[in-house]
Structure formats: C-alpha cells, structure tokens
Amino acid sequence: MALDAHLAELSEKHRALDRKIEEELARPTADDLKIAEWKRQKLRLKDEMERLKHQKSH
C-alpha cells in the first residue's frame, strides 16, 4: 500500500509541474530556464514512477 501512496504522490507532483509549466508559458515573458528545469523534474518523476510500477509488478 505504501508503494501506491508514493506513486500517487509522485503523480500529483508531476501534474503540479505540468500546471506550473502551462502557467509560465502563458506569460508574455516566460522564463525558459524555469520551464526547462521543470521539464527535467517532470522527466525524473516519470522515470521514478515507471521504476516503481515495474517494481510493483514483480
């Protein structure tokens, strides 16, 4: 059960970063460096979620 809770937490963080990126892109003076860093964070979260899902299925 703890694994499911951790996956849910990572998924929520991933969605929150999505929202931050969308909000930043909507600004006329979007900060490309912030966006790039948030995208890297999203990829790390996605990789971690995939690793945990794989671990869960074994």
C-alpha positions as CSV (number, residue, x, y, z in Angstrom):
1,M,0.0,0.0,0.0
2,A,2.9,2.4,0.7
3,L,4.0,2.0,-2.8
4,D,0.6,3.0,-4.2
5,A,0.7,6.1,-1.9
6,H,4.1,7.0,-3.1
7,L,3.1,6.6,-6.8
8,A,0.1,8.8,-6.2
9,E,2.3,11.5,-4.6
10,L,4.7,11.4,-7.5
11,S,1.8,11.6,-9.9
12,E,0.4,14.7,-8.2
13,K,3.8,16.4,-8.2
14,H,4.0,15.6,-12.0
15,R,0.6,17.2,-12.6
16,A,1.6,20.2,-10.5
17,L,4.7,20.7,-12.6
18,D,2.5,20.5,-15.7
19,R,0.3,23.3,-14.4
20,K,3.3,25.4,-13.5
21,I,4.8,25.0,-17.0
22,E,1.4,25.8,-18.6
23,E,1.1,29.0,-16.5
24,E,4.6,30.1,-17.2
25,L,4.2,29.5,-21.0
26,A,1.0,31.6,-20.9
27,R,3.0,34.6,-19.6
28,P,4.3,37.0,-22.3
29,T,7.8,36.9,-20.7
30,A,8.0,33.2,-19.9
31,D,11.2,32.1,-18.2
32,D,12.7,29.5,-20.5
33,L,15.2,28.4,-17.8
34,K,12.5,27.7,-15.3
35,I,10.5,25.8,-17.9
36,A,13.5,23.7,-18.8
37,E,14.2,22.9,-15.2
38,W,10.5,22.0,-14.5
39,K,10.5,19.7,-17.6
40,R,13.7,18.0,-16.3
41,Q,11.9,17.5,-12.9
42,K,8.9,16.0,-14.7
43,L,11.1,13.5,-16.5
44,R,12.8,12.5,-13.3
45,L,9.4,12.0,-11.7
46,K,8.1,10.0,-14.7
47,D,11.2,7.8,-14.6
48,E,10.8,7.2,-10.9
49,M,7.1,6.3,-11.4
50,E,7.9,3.9,-14.1
51,R,10.6,2.3,-12.0
52,L,8.2,1.9,-9.1
53,K,5.4,0.5,-11.3
54,H,7.9,-2.0,-12.7
55,Q,9.0,-3.0,-9.2
56,K,5.3,-3.3,-8.1
57,S,4.5,-5.7,-10.9
58,H,7.3,-8.1,-9.9
